[in-house]
């Protein structure tokens, strides 16, 4: 027996030391505190009752919750009573009501009301249970007092439990008489509990923590734990701003404006909930998600913050939308589109481009999406048939935001249909007319030609294109002076997409031909046969010469040649007719000049600076020599371009600003601006490679930006601007002088 006692005392001492250490640590922090109401205010009792006699000598009686609307204390009581019919009870035996603090908590004060009927050594004792399990009474009575009296007692060091005992206050070798019933009563208790333990808080998943960019309403799962008073609130926040609050079910009652627990542990110890977070009130970018729990005693604990990415705003419209080859009509059903993305700042990156293509006859692709982070181009687009189709394009970010209202529209114009051309059926001795029709890109140019039916060479007539109704025009040319014989006529037409058509028929399907009959023969002298003539001509300029010559912008050229007989002898003093026809798109008219050959038949003519042109030299013949003609001389003039770059020295990740001008002497800048390609010199192959394509304004000026992203080490990069070939641009491709930009890599 003594051995067991020693072990029990040792265990009790260890528990006491551990609890003392726990309380010492807890006392260093500001502990939370809460009050518990018992047996009154319509609140029951969270207490246990026990009898050390095993129920033989004592019994309990409890009535704490009177009917609603009545006095909340009317008849309320917690009693321990001696049993009727029993004669005695051994000393130290007792019955008790016990209120136990939650684990880790301590009772620091008790207030309430007590009364009793006590006989023959029976006492009522009120006291605390220390951390070693010992009962330490602070209030006791040994005589009957049935008037309800109030009491209040604080504990400098919190106790683990509070007890109300009805005890035989005599030694174990003595007894108390039970002839008269003794009892103890208690009600209207307010028990103050110190809770030094902070609750636990966790963020346990949810869509907002799944990673990536989030928008709109998201949810988060909150988990909390508290072993003391229990978890009362969970609060979720973004950047410290509350966005959600959950109040968990707790057994509590409001008394005098104060919430008191209705149980010693009023709230749940473990809670979890799913909380909706409305992200639309927050700016785009990274934010800190927080979760804090508060227990019933007011202790607060917060989980580590989690970074979340929020974006609720769609990207702005794409910038600098450019269609490769320009927005004019084309014969190739292949379209490539490039653009620049707006700066997203702290918001989510561009995830791709949405687009929609529509057109006549109800054609509609519906909304399509081309994925790709920071996508800046669409390639290999096509349309179902000839016509103009507006393409609408807008951007989508990685959060899924997009706004079709921000779309930029660019037309895709495709025409692979030849124009329709036919000579007019109305005869006229003054002029020739052919009607041209093209329902898509429209008539752009044309030419009327003629020849004798037995000749091979067609002769061009000065032709005008006279616009008519939409998609129609007339080719008009003066009637030439026809000799005797049959002459056939041909009309060539082209539309703005470059499709061509040719015909020798009238609208009614008959051949466009005119027959001239010779007048009655008149006796005349036999004609003297004419000698054959030979005409040589070539172009010179720059560093080249020949039938085809390319010269720099603003440079003149020299046309030279020689007129000879069939045997090679020069024909001096003969007049030659030189016709210069500027390329399509030039403002200059066709130039006709006359030059006379020298003594040996040679001639020269300076061709002034201007756009590209075709040159024809003709000798009309004379009394002794046949006519001669030299065609197919082509003078090509390169486009004039300037380029400047600023800054000339920069680091990887920085952008260079490129600007310059395309010179347009004798030609208007295209309506949409002149196409200019920025190129760099590839050192390995010594070839110029494209960097970007842009357009000039109506004055020929252009400006573009390029960011160097992948340069390592130090590199000297040579750049140039090239004016590309284009419909109705009367210059050959030409490039600026190179500029060198120095880039320092990371």
HELIX and SHEET records of a PDB file:
HELIX    1   1 UNK A    2  UNK A   28  1                                  27    
HELIX    2   2 UNK A  207  UNK A  209  5                                   3    
HELIX    3   3 UNK A  279  UNK A  281  5                                   3    
HELIX    4   4 UNK A  404  UNK A  406  5                                   3    
SHEET    1   A 4 UNK A  32  UNK A  38  0                                        
SHEET    2   A 4 UNK A 183  UNK A 195 -1                                        
SHEET    3   A 4 UNK A  77  UNK A  82 -1                                        
SHEET    4   A 4 UNK A  58  UNK A  63 -1                                        
SHEET    1   B 4 UNK A  32  UNK A  38  0                                        
SHEET    2   B 4 UNK A 183  UNK A 195 -1                                        
SHEET    3   B 4 UNK A 105  UNK A 117 -1                                        
SHEET    4   B 4 UNK A 145  UNK A 159 -1                                        
SHEET    1   C 5 UNK A  48  UNK A  51  0                                        
SHEET    2   C 5 UNK A  94  UNK A 100 -1                                        
SHEET    3   C 5 UNK A 161  UNK A 168 -1                                        
SHEET    4   C 5 UNK A 122  UNK A 129 -1                                        
SHEET    5   C 5 UNK A 135  UNK A 141 -1                                        
SHEET    1   D 2 UNK A  88  UNK A  90  0                                        
SHEET    2   D 2 UNK A 175  UNK A 177 -1                                        
SHEET    1   E 3 UNK A 200  UNK A 203  0                                        
SHEET    2   E 3 UNK A 217  UNK A 225 -1                                        
SHEET    3   E 3 UNK A 270  UNK A 278 -1                                        
SHEET    1   F 5 UNK A 213  UNK A 214  0                                        
SHEET    2   F 5 UNK A 306  UNK A 310  1                                        
SHEET    3   F 5 UNK A 285  UNK A 295 -1                                        
SHEET    4   F 5 UNK A 231  UNK A 238 -1                                        
SHEET    5   F 5 UNK A 241  UNK A 247 -1                                        
SHEET    1   G 4 UNK A 213  UNK A 214  0                                        
SHEET    2   G 4 UNK A 306  UNK A 310  1                                        
SHEET    3   G 4 UNK A 285  UNK A 295 -1                                        
SHEET    4   G 4 UNK A 300  UNK A 302 -1                                        
SHEET    1   H 2 UNK A 252  UNK A 255  0                                        
SHEET    2   H 2 UNK A 258  UNK A 261 -1                                        
SHEET    1   I 3 UNK A 319  UNK A 323  0                                        
SHEET    2   I 3 UNK A 335  UNK A 340 -1                                        
SHEET    3   I 3 UNK A 377  UNK A 381 -1                                        
SHEET    1   J 4 UNK A 368  UNK A 371  0                                        
SHEET    2   J 4 UNK A 350  UNK A 357 -1                                        
SHEET    3   J 4 UNK A 387  UNK A 397 -1                                        
SHEET    4   J 4 UNK A 408  UNK A 414 -1                                        
SHEET    1   K 4 UNK A 420  UNK A 423  0                                        
SHEET    2   K 4 UNK A 431  UNK A 437 -1                                        
SHEET    3   K 4 UNK A 472  UNK A 478 -1                                        
SHEET    4   K 4 UNK A 463  UNK A 467 -1                                        
SHEET    1   L 4 UNK A 459  UNK A 461  0                                        
SHEET    2   L 4 UNK A 443  UNK A 452 -1                                        
SHEET    3   L 4 UNK A 485  UNK A 495 -1                                        
SHEET    4   L 4 UNK A 500  UNK A 503 -1                                        
SHEET    1   M 4 UNK A 459  UNK A 461  0                                        
SHEET    2   M 4 UNK A 443  UNK A 452 -1                                        
SHEET    3   M 4 UNK A 485  UNK A 495 -1                                        
SHEET    4   M 4 UNK A 513  UNK A 516 -1                                        
SHEET    1   N 4 UNK A 544  UNK A 546  0                                        
SHEET    2   N 4 UNK A 533  UNK A 541 -1                                        
SHEET    3   N 4 UNK A 557  UNK A 565 -1                                        
SHEET    4   N 4 UNK A 602  UNK A 607 -1                                        
SHEET    1   O 5 UNK A 548  UNK A 551  0                                        
SHEET    2   O 5 UNK A 628  UNK A 637  1                                        
SHEET    3   O 5 UNK A 613  UNK A 619 -1                                        
SHEET    4   O 5 UNK A 575  UNK A 582 -1                                        
SHEET    5   O 5 UNK A 591  UNK A 596 -1                                        
SHEET    1   P 3 UNK A 640  UNK A 646  0                                        
SHEET    2   P 3 UNK A 655  UNK A 663 -1                                        
SHEET    3   P 3 UNK A 701  UNK A 707 -1                                        
SHEET    1   Q 5 UNK A 649  UNK A 651  0                                        
SHEET    2   Q 5 UNK A 739  UNK A 744  1                                        
SHEET    3   Q 5 UNK A 714  UNK A 723 -1                                        
SHEET    4   Q 5 UNK A 675  UNK A 682 -1                                        
SHEET    5   Q 5 UNK A 687  UNK A 695 -1                                        
SHEET    1   R 4 UNK A 649  UNK A 651  0                                        
SHEET    2   R 4 UNK A 739  UNK A 744  1                                        
SHEET    3   R 4 UNK A 714  UNK A 723 -1                                        
SHEET    4   R 4 UNK A 734  UNK A 735 -1                                        
END                                                                             
